[in-house]
Amino acid sequence: MTTLREADDAGHARYTYRLRVSSTARGALLAEWDRCRWVWNECVAKSKSIHLHNKATGEKRTCGPAQLDKMLTQARERVPWLREGSSVVQQQLIRDFGKSRAKAHKDIREGLSQRRRAGMPKWKKKREALPTLNYTRRGFRLKDGRLHLAGGIVLTVVWSRDLPAEPSSVRVYQDSVGHWHCSFVVPTQMQPLPKTGRVLGVDWGVKQTATSTSAAHDLPHAEHGRKAQAKLSRYDRMMARRRPKKGQAASKGYREAKKWRAKAYAKIARKRQDTGRKWAKKVVTDHDAIAVEDFKPKFLARSSMARKAADAAIGATKKALIEMGRKHGRDIRLVHPAHTTMDCATCGARTKHALPLSERTYTCTACGAVSPRDKNSAHVMLHRAGLNPAGAEGVRPPGALLPQAA
């Protein structure tokens, strides 16, 4: 069990805002991205050459940020086009490349399976990779409500809310719809809420996104994706009819259909995020401690429940709950999901037979307790987290003895 307890500092958070980008600024940003993409591809080529050299000679040469920084310095001396761009964003790109490469090597050393590994950094193609520029504190400044980037790029920020503190870095990027955004990293201070003396157990599911020990705090499946399926299918058919042949440039109609589909998916994602945040705020406000199933929904993508699970957005909702709990100083306890559907919340006995997913009722073979399956699992979360189940019915008290086997 992992516990996220109260701390004086709630860590860091990202505050994202839309940008109003003029044609001049858009050209400058795209030119900066072309230089960064060139630097990234040079790092990929250098990494591959070092790997082939070590494999052939048996040496152990390295390709870390220090070596790549020297390569960047030499390249900026030789290439005037590269020297016209900001060194801040190019050096930060090398740091990001080093982190990506280090993660891939770590997964290999730990012996993770191929599908679980983070792959080695790949080429960034012009027509596929969306612009993403990261600036540290010395590469940007805020003046008169506008964002000034290194290289003389000035952007107008749509301030939907104030920044709580001075930002330490900013990421400027373009989404799949074509809109530009800036994302500031700022330190956040905890905003404690009044104590309530209540605790809650949360179990994740597909038919119902979240089932808790309190019926008033269950999260039903909103089905945002299903409601927009007709529109998405229409855009998919438009793209299929206009899909270019391999090696040919996409037509204007194909690009427009792709943009419309991206807008529809972005709208669905915002609805899912909004639903999860509102639910998380309500849960955190009404409870001091929350036991949450540490569910990993990735495996559902390879099952027959993939579409339903993706529409439920379990991962995004779980993340929203953890972030909201950290922000307001609540005790969030992540419980390992193993056997949570097999244990009895009343007596603690574990069933000896398989429980099919279609069976929605849990019947204990030891004490005979009958309850909805997901509700029973939510109560099990409370007991495993070691929380006093105040106000939660049907949970055995801490230290209760298990029934003796007949």
Secondary structure by P-SEA (a helix, b strand, c coil): cccccccccccbbbbbbbbbccaaaaaaaaaaaaaaaaaaaaaaaaaaaaaaaaaaccccccccaaaaaaaaaaaaacccccccccaaaaaaaaaaaaaaaaaaaaaaaaccccccccccbbbbbcccccbbbbbccccccccccccccccbbbbbbcccccccccccbbbbbcccccccbbbbbbbbbbbccccccccbbbbbbccccccccccccccccccccccaaaaaaaaaaaaaaacccccccccaaaaaaaaaaaaaaaaaaaaaaaaaaaaaaaaaaaccbbbbccccccccccccaaaaaaaaaaaaaaaaaaaaaaaaccbbbbbcccccccccccccccccccccccccbbbbccccccccaaaaaaaaaaaaaccccccccccccccccccccc
